[in-house]
């Protein structure tokens, strides 16, 4: 008889998203890697902050991270 497989964490998802203590899924903003001199200083400052993921994608992220709940 076969043993049941344990759920595995998707490491690519674990590196890209963080789960807060209240269970919100946070992500970093896109556009912060290169070509920053052409972006304004206010835009660059706002790119530093992390933002919450929408509910549809948050459900997918949490399904890929079985040990975060």
Biopython code that builds the backbone (N, CA, C, O; Angstrom):
import numpy as np
from Bio.PDB.StructureBuilder import StructureBuilder

atoms = [
    (1, "UNK", "N", (0.832, -1.181, 0.000)),
    (1, "UNK", "CA", (0.000, 0.000, 0.000)),
    (1, "UNK", "C", (0.885, 1.256, 0.000)),
    (1, "UNK", "O", (1.900, 1.314, 0.695)),
    (2, "UNK", "N", (0.485, 2.248, -0.785)),
    (2, "UNK", "CA", (1.289, 3.462, -0.902)),
    (2, "UNK", "C", (1.002, 4.435, 0.235)),
    (2, "UNK", "O", (-0.117, 4.533, 0.739)),
    (3, "UNK", "N", (2.047, 5.142, 0.615)),
    (3, "UNK", "CA", (1.897, 6.171, 1.633)),
    (3, "UNK", "C", (1.423, 7.479, 0.991)),
    (3, "UNK", "O", (1.853, 7.816, -0.112)),
    (4, "UNK", "N", (0.563, 8.198, 1.657)),
    (4, "UNK", "CA", (0.059, 9.464, 1.113)),
    (4, "UNK", "C", (1.189, 10.491, 1.063)),
    (4, "UNK", "O", (2.016, 10.570, 1.972)),
    (5, "UNK", "N", (1.207, 11.271, -0.008)),
    (5, "UNK", "CA", (2.238, 12.301, -0.151)),
    (5, "UNK", "C", (1.877, 13.529, 0.671)),
    (5, "UNK", "O", (0.721, 13.950, 0.712)),
    (6, "UNK", "N", (2.866, 14.085, 1.312)),
    (6, "UNK", "CA", (2.649, 15.293, 2.106)),
    (6, "UNK", "C", (2.541, 16.491, 1.170)),
    (6, "UNK", "O", (3.169, 16.504, 0.111)),
    (7, "UNK", "N", (1.759, 17.491, 1.542)),
    (7, "UNK", "CA", (1.702, 18.709, 0.709)),
    (7, "UNK", "C", (3.041, 19.430, 0.753)),
    (7, "UNK", "O", (3.684, 19.507, 1.800)),
    (8, "UNK", "N", (3.448, 19.954, -0.386)),
    (8, "UNK", "CA", (4.734, 20.646, -0.461)),
    (8, "UNK", "C", (4.511, 22.127, -0.727)),
    (8, "UNK", "O", (3.591, 22.518, -1.446)),
    (9, "UNK", "N", (5.364, 22.930, -0.138)),
    (9, "UNK", "CA", (5.327, 24.370, -0.367)),
    (9, "UNK", "C", (5.933, 24.668, -1.726)),
    (9, "UNK", "O", (7.003, 24.156, -2.054)),
    (10, "UNK", "N", (5.254, 25.500, -2.528)),
    (10, "UNK", "CA", (5.830, 25.950, -3.797)),
    (10, "UNK", "C", (6.811, 27.067, -3.471)),
    (10, "UNK", "O", (6.403, 28.161, -3.081)),
    (11, "UNK", "N", (8.099, 26.799, -3.629)),
    (11, "UNK", "CA", (9.135, 27.727, -3.200)),
    (11, "UNK", "C", (9.131, 29.016, -4.004)),
    (11, "UNK", "O", (9.477, 30.070, -3.472)),
    (12, "UNK", "N", (8.748, 28.956, -5.273)),
    (12, "UNK", "CA", (8.689, 30.188, -6.066)),
    (12, "UNK", "C", (7.643, 31.141, -5.510)),
    (12, "UNK", "O", (7.836, 32.357, -5.532)),
    (13, "UNK", "N", (6.541, 30.600, -5.013)),
    (13, "UNK", "CA", (5.490, 31.422, -4.416)),
    (13, "UNK", "C", (5.944, 31.936, -3.052)),
    (13, "UNK", "O", (5.665, 33.082, -2.700)),
    (14, "UNK", "N", (6.635, 31.107, -2.288)),
    (14, "UNK", "CA", (7.081, 31.499, -0.949)),
    (14, "UNK", "C", (8.073, 32.657, -1.013)),
    (14, "UNK", "O", (8.124, 33.478, -0.096)),
    (15, "UNK", "N", (8.863, 32.733, -2.086)),
    (15, "UNK", "CA", (9.833, 33.820, -2.224)),
    (15, "UNK", "C", (9.175, 35.123, -2.665)),
    (15, "UNK", "O", (9.679, 36.201, -2.349)),
    (16, "UNK", "N", (8.076, 35.047, -3.377)),
    (16, "UNK", "CA", (7.450, 36.247, -3.946)),
    (16, "UNK", "C", (6.412, 36.891, -3.044)),
    (16, "UNK", "O", (6.156, 38.088, -3.172)),
    (17, "UNK", "N", (5.808, 36.136, -2.139)),
    (17, "UNK", "CA", (4.698, 36.636, -1.332)),
    (17, "UNK", "C", (4.978, 36.436, 0.146)),
    (17, "UNK", "O", (5.654, 35.486, 0.542)),
    (18, "UNK", "N", (4.451, 37.342, 0.953)),
    (18, "UNK", "CA", (4.538, 37.224, 2.403)),
    (18, "UNK", "C", (3.125, 37.246, 2.966)),
    (18, "UNK", "O", (2.260, 37.959, 2.457)),
    (19, "UNK", "N", (2.890, 36.463, 4.018)),
    (19, "UNK", "CA", (1.593, 36.407, 4.674)),
    (19, "UNK", "C", (1.709, 37.177, 5.990)),
    (19, "UNK", "O", (2.607, 36.916, 6.791)),
    (20, "UNK", "N", (0.797, 38.125, 6.210)),
    (20, "UNK", "CA", (0.820, 38.902, 7.435)),
    (20, "UNK", "C", (0.216, 38.088, 8.577)),
    (20, "UNK", "O", (-0.321, 37.001, 8.366)),
    (21, "UNK", "N", (0.312, 38.628, 9.779)),
    (21, "UNK", "CA", (-0.243, 37.945, 10.952)),
    (21, "UNK", "C", (-1.756, 37.827, 10.865)),
    (21, "UNK", "O", (-2.342, 36.896, 11.418)),
    (22, "UNK", "N", (-2.387, 38.761, 10.178)),
    (22, "UNK", "CA", (-3.846, 38.706, 10.013)),
    (22, "UNK", "C", (-4.274, 37.863, 8.818)),
    (22, "UNK", "O", (-5.471, 37.679, 8.598)),
    (23, "UNK", "N", (-3.322, 37.347, 8.041)),
    (23, "UNK", "CA", (-3.655, 36.471, 6.929)),
    (23, "UNK", "C", (-3.722, 37.144, 5.579)),
    (23, "UNK", "O", (-4.112, 36.506, 4.600)),
    (24, "UNK", "N", (-3.350, 38.429, 5.488)),
    (24, "UNK", "CA", (-3.328, 39.098, 4.192)),
    (24, "UNK", "C", (-2.110, 38.625, 3.408)),
    (24, "UNK", "O", (-1.068, 38.318, 3.986)),
    (25, "UNK", "N", (-2.253, 38.569, 2.090)),
    (25, "UNK", "CA", (-1.146, 38.191, 1.220)),
    (25, "UNK", "C", (-0.569, 39.467, 0.627)),
    (25, "UNK", "O", (-1.277, 40.227, -0.033)),
    (26, "UNK", "N", (0.726, 39.702, 0.865)),
    (26, "UNK", "CA", (1.382, 40.915, 0.397)),
    (26, "UNK", "C", (2.377, 40.570, -0.708)),
    (26, "UNK", "O", (2.991, 39.503, -0.704)),
    (27, "UNK", "N", (2.521, 41.505, -1.661)),
    (27, "UNK", "CA", (3.475, 41.338, -2.757)),
    (27, "UNK", "C", (4.204, 42.652, -2.964)),
    (27, "UNK", "O", (3.731, 43.705, -2.537)),
    (28, "UNK", "N", (5.365, 42.592, -3.624)),
    (28, "UNK", "CA", (6.073, 43.817, -3.962)),
    (28, "UNK", "C", (5.600, 44.308, -5.320)),
    (28, "UNK", "O", (5.083, 43.531, -6.123)),
    (29, "UNK", "N", (5.778, 45.597, -5.574)),
    (29, "UNK", "CA", (5.295, 46.191, -6.815)),
    (29, "UNK", "C", (6.243, 45.885, -7.970)),
    (29, "UNK", "O", (7.446, 45.712, -7.777)),
    (30, "UNK", "N", (5.683, 45.824, -9.159)),
    (30, "UNK", "CA", (6.491, 45.599, -10.359)),
    (30, "UNK", "C", (7.109, 46.919, -10.815)),
    (30, "UNK", "O", (6.586, 47.989, -10.506)),
    (31, "UNK", "N", (8.212, 46.848, -11.544)),
    (31, "UNK", "CA", (8.818, 48.034, -12.116)),
    (31, "UNK", "C", (9.922, 48.636, -11.281)),
    (31, "UNK", "O", (10.263, 49.803, -11.477)),
    (32, "UNK", "N", (10.490, 47.891, -10.364)),
    (32, "UNK", "CA", (11.517, 48.411, -9.460)),
    (32, "UNK", "C", (12.904, 47.858, -9.798)),
    (32, "UNK", "O", (13.850, 48.115, -9.055)),
    (33, "UNK", "N", (13.053, 47.120, -10.876)),
    (33, "UNK", "CA", (14.314, 46.447, -11.173)),
    (33, "UNK", "C", (15.315, 47.319, -11.923)),
    (33, "UNK", "O", (16.495, 47.341, -11.574)),
    (34, "UNK", "N", (14.865, 48.028, -12.936)),
    (34, "UNK", "CA", (15.807, 48.796, -13.767)),
    (34, "UNK", "C", (15.081, 49.978, -14.389)),
    (34, "UNK", "O", (13.869, 50.119, -14.227)),
    (35, "UNK", "N", (15.814, 50.825, -15.099)),
    (35, "UNK", "CA", (15.306, 52.047, -15.738)),
    (35, "UNK", "C", (14.682, 52.993, -14.716)),
    (35, "UNK", "O", (13.665, 53.629, -14.998)),
    (36, "UNK", "N", (15.284, 53.089, -13.534)),
    (36, "UNK", "CA", (14.695, 53.892, -12.464)),
    (36, "UNK", "C", (14.959, 55.381, -12.636)),
    (36, "UNK", "O", (14.235, 56.195, -12.062)),
    (37, "UNK", "N", (15.986, 55.769, -13.419)),
    (37, "UNK", "CA", (16.268, 57.198, -13.557)),
    (37, "UNK", "C", (15.197, 57.908, -14.373)),
    (37, "UNK", "O", (15.037, 59.123, -14.256)),
    (38, "UNK", "N", (14.464, 57.170, -15.197)),
    (38, "UNK", "CA", (13.396, 57.791, -15.983)),
    (38, "UNK", "C", (12.086, 57.893, -15.207)),
    (38, "UNK", "O", (11.150, 58.549, -15.664)),
    (39, "UNK", "N", (12.007, 57.255, -14.040)),
    (39, "UNK", "CA", (10.795, 57.318, -13.211)),
    (39, "UNK", "C", (10.971, 58.424, -12.174)),
    (39, "UNK", "O", (12.074, 58.663, -11.681)),
    (40, "UNK", "N", (9.893, 59.077, -11.860)),
    (40, "UNK", "CA", (9.944, 60.190, -10.927)),
    (40, "UNK", "C", (10.211, 59.734, -9.503)),
    (40, "UNK", "O", (9.991, 58.567, -9.180)),
    (41, "UNK", "N", (10.687, 60.646, -8.634)),
    (41, "UNK", "CA", (11.017, 60.245, -7.271)),
    (41, "UNK", "C", (9.804, 59.783, -6.460)),
    (41, "UNK", "O", (9.921, 58.871, -5.641)),
    (42, "UNK", "N", (8.657, 60.394, -6.676)),
    (42, "UNK", "CA", (7.457, 59.946, -5.960)),
    (42, "UNK", "C", (7.025, 58.559, -6.396)),
    (42, "UNK", "O", (6.570, 57.750, -5.587)),
    (43, "UNK", "N", (7.173, 58.298, -7.681)),
    (43, "UNK", "CA", (6.835, 56.972, -8.198)),
    (43, "UNK", "C", (7.787, 55.915, -7.652)),
    (43, "UNK", "O", (7.371, 54.809, -7.305)),
    (44, "UNK", "N", (9.077, 56.268, -7.578)),
    (44, "UNK", "CA", (10.055, 55.323, -7.027)),
    (44, "UNK", "C", (9.786, 55.040, -5.555)),
    (44, "UNK", "O", (9.943, 53.908, -5.097)),
    (45, "UNK", "N", (9.382, 56.065, -4.818)),
    (45, "UNK", "CA", (9.058, 55.854, -3.396)),
    (45, "UNK", "C", (7.849, 54.947, -3.240)),
    (45, "UNK", "O", (7.819, 54.090, -2.356)),
    (46, "UNK", "N", (6.852, 55.132, -4.097)),
    (46, "UNK", "CA", (5.657, 54.291, -3.985)),
    (46, "UNK", "C", (5.937, 52.851, -4.417)),
    (46, "UNK", "O", (5.238, 51.929, -3.996)),
    (47, "UNK", "N", (6.952, 52.658, -5.253)),
    (47, "UNK", "CA", (7.314, 51.294, -5.662)),
    (47, "UNK", "C", (8.004, 50.524, -4.537)),
    (47, "UNK", "O", (8.094, 49.298, -4.593)),
    (48, "UNK", "N", (8.493, 51.234, -3.517)),
    (48, "UNK", "CA", (9.126, 50.551, -2.385)),
    (48, "UNK", "C", (8.126, 49.758, -1.557)),
    (48, "UNK", "O", (8.454, 48.702, -1.017)),
    (49, "UNK", "N", (6.911, 50.270, -1.461)),
    (49, "UNK", "CA", (5.928, 49.686, -0.558)),
    (49, "UNK", "C", (5.356, 48.390, -1.130)),
    (49, "UNK", "O", (5.260, 48.213, -2.345)),
    (50, "UNK", "N", (4.987, 47.508, -0.238)),
    (50, "UNK", "CA", (4.304, 46.295, -0.677)),
    (50, "UNK", "C", (2.798, 46.541, -0.646)),
    (50, "UNK", "O", (2.308, 47.371, 0.120)),
    (51, "UNK", "N", (2.082, 45.814, -1.480)),
    (51, "UNK", "CA", (0.637, 45.986, -1.584)),
    (51, "UNK", "C", (-0.045, 44.634, -1.383)),
    (51, "UNK", "O", (0.569, 43.576, -1.522)),
    (52, "UNK", "N", (-1.322, 44.705, -1.054)),
    (52, "UNK", "CA", (-2.089, 43.484, -0.824)),
    (52, "UNK", "C", (-2.516, 42.874, -2.160)),
    (52, "UNK", "O", (-2.836, 43.588, -3.111)),
    (53, "UNK", "N", (-2.515, 41.567, -2.211)),
    (53, "UNK", "CA", (-2.933, 40.834, -3.406)),
    (53, "UNK", "C", (-4.462, 40.762, -3.411)),
    (53, "UNK", "O", (-5.086, 40.695, -2.352)),
    (54, "UNK", "N", (-5.054, 40.775, -4.588)),
    (54, "UNK", "CA", (-6.503, 40.674, -4.713)),
    (54, "UNK", "C", (-7.027, 39.336, -4.225)),
    (54, "UNK", "O", (-6.260, 38.382, -4.096)),
    (55, "UNK", "N", (-8.333, 39.251, -3.948)),
    (55, "UNK", "CA", (-8.868, 38.028, -3.333)),
    (55, "UNK", "C", (-8.748, 36.773, -4.188)),
    (55, "UNK", "O", (-8.551, 35.683, -3.651)),
    (56, "UNK", "N", (-8.863, 36.903, -5.502)),
    (56, "UNK", "CA", (-8.757, 35.721, -6.368)),
    (56, "UNK", "C", (-7.344, 35.165, -6.358)),
    (56, "UNK", "O", (-7.136, 33.960, -6.213)),
    (57, "UNK", "N", (-6.369, 36.064, -6.515)),
    (57, "UNK", "CA", (-4.978, 35.609, -6.514)),
    (57, "UNK", "C", (-4.525, 35.200, -5.118)),
    (57, "UNK", "O", (-3.685, 34.311, -4.980)),
    (58, "UNK", "N", (-5.065, 35.833, -4.087)),
    (58, "UNK", "CA", (-4.707, 35.461, -2.721)),
    (58, "UNK", "C", (-5.115, 34.017, -2.436)),
    (58, "UNK", "O", (-4.400, 33.288, -1.749)),
    (59, "UNK", "N", (-6.249, 33.615, -2.958)),
    (59, "UNK", "CA", (-6.693, 32.227, -2.778)),
    (59, "UNK", "C", (-5.702, 31.265, -3.442)),
    (59, "UNK", "O", (-5.378, 30.217, -2.882)),
    (60, "UNK", "N", (-5.225, 31.624, -4.632)),
    (60, "UNK", "CA", (-4.245, 30.783, -5.322)),
    (60, "UNK", "C", (-2.918, 30.711, -4.575)),
    (60, "UNK", "O", (-2.300, 29.651, -4.480)),
    (61, "UNK", "N", (-2.497, 31.846, -4.050)),
    (61, "UNK", "CA", (-1.222, 31.888, -3.323)),
    (61, "UNK", "C", (-1.314, 31.032, -2.074)),
    (61, "UNK", "O", (-0.407, 30.252, -1.785)),
    (62, "UNK", "N", (-2.404, 31.173, -1.330)),
    (62, "UNK", "CA", (-2.560, 30.390, -0.114)),
    (62, "UNK", "C", (-2.681, 28.890, -0.391)),
    (62, "UNK", "O", (-2.291, 28.073, 0.444)),
    (63, "UNK", "N", (-3.214, 28.528, -1.546)),
    (63, "UNK", "CA", (-3.277, 27.110, -1.919)),
    (63, "UNK", "C", (-1.884, 26.556, -2.201)),
    (63, "UNK", "O", (-1.641, 25.362, -2.025)),
    (64, "UNK", "N", (-0.969, 27.419, -2.640)),
    (64, "UNK", "CA", (0.407, 26.979, -2.919)),
    (64, "UNK", "C", (1.288, 26.977, -1.677)),
    (64, "UNK", "O", (2.394, 26.438, -1.700)),
    (65, "UNK", "N", (0.801, 27.579, -0.590)),
    (65, "UNK", "CA", (1.558, 27.637, 0.661)),
    (65, "UNK", "C", (0.772, 26.922, 1.751)),
    (65, "UNK", "O", (0.070, 27.572, 2.527)),
    (66, "UNK", "N", (0.874, 25.600, 1.827)),
    (66, "UNK", "CA", (0.004, 24.852, 2.741)),
    (66, "UNK", "C", (0.323, 25.033, 4.217)),
    (66, "UNK", "O", (-0.531, 24.735, 5.052)),
    (67, "UNK", "N", (1.525, 25.512, 4.585)),
    (67, "UNK", "CA", (1.889, 25.578, 6.000)),
    (67, "UNK", "C", (1.831, 26.979, 6.574)),
    (67, "UNK", "O", (2.421, 27.224, 7.626)),
    (68, "UNK", "N", (1.136, 27.917, 5.919)),
    (68, "UNK", "CA", (1.088, 29.281, 6.397)),
    (68, "UNK", "C", (-0.162, 29.592, 7.218)),
    (68, "UNK", "O", (-0.253, 30.669, 7.808)),
    (69, "UNK", "N", (-1.109, 28.687, 7.267)),
    (69, "UNK", "CA", (-2.346, 28.980, 7.996)),
    (69, "UNK", "C", (-2.300, 28.428, 9.392)),
    (69, "UNK", "O", (-3.258, 28.582, 10.150)),
]
sb = StructureBuilder()
sb.init_structure("model")
sb.init_model(0)
sb.init_chain("A")
sb.init_seg("    ")
for serial, (resi, resn, name, xyz) in enumerate(atoms, 1):
    if name == "N":
        sb.init_residue(resn, " ", resi, " ")
    sb.init_atom(name, np.array(xyz, "f"), 0.0, 1.0, " ", f" {name:<3s}", serial, name[0])
structure = sb.get_structure()
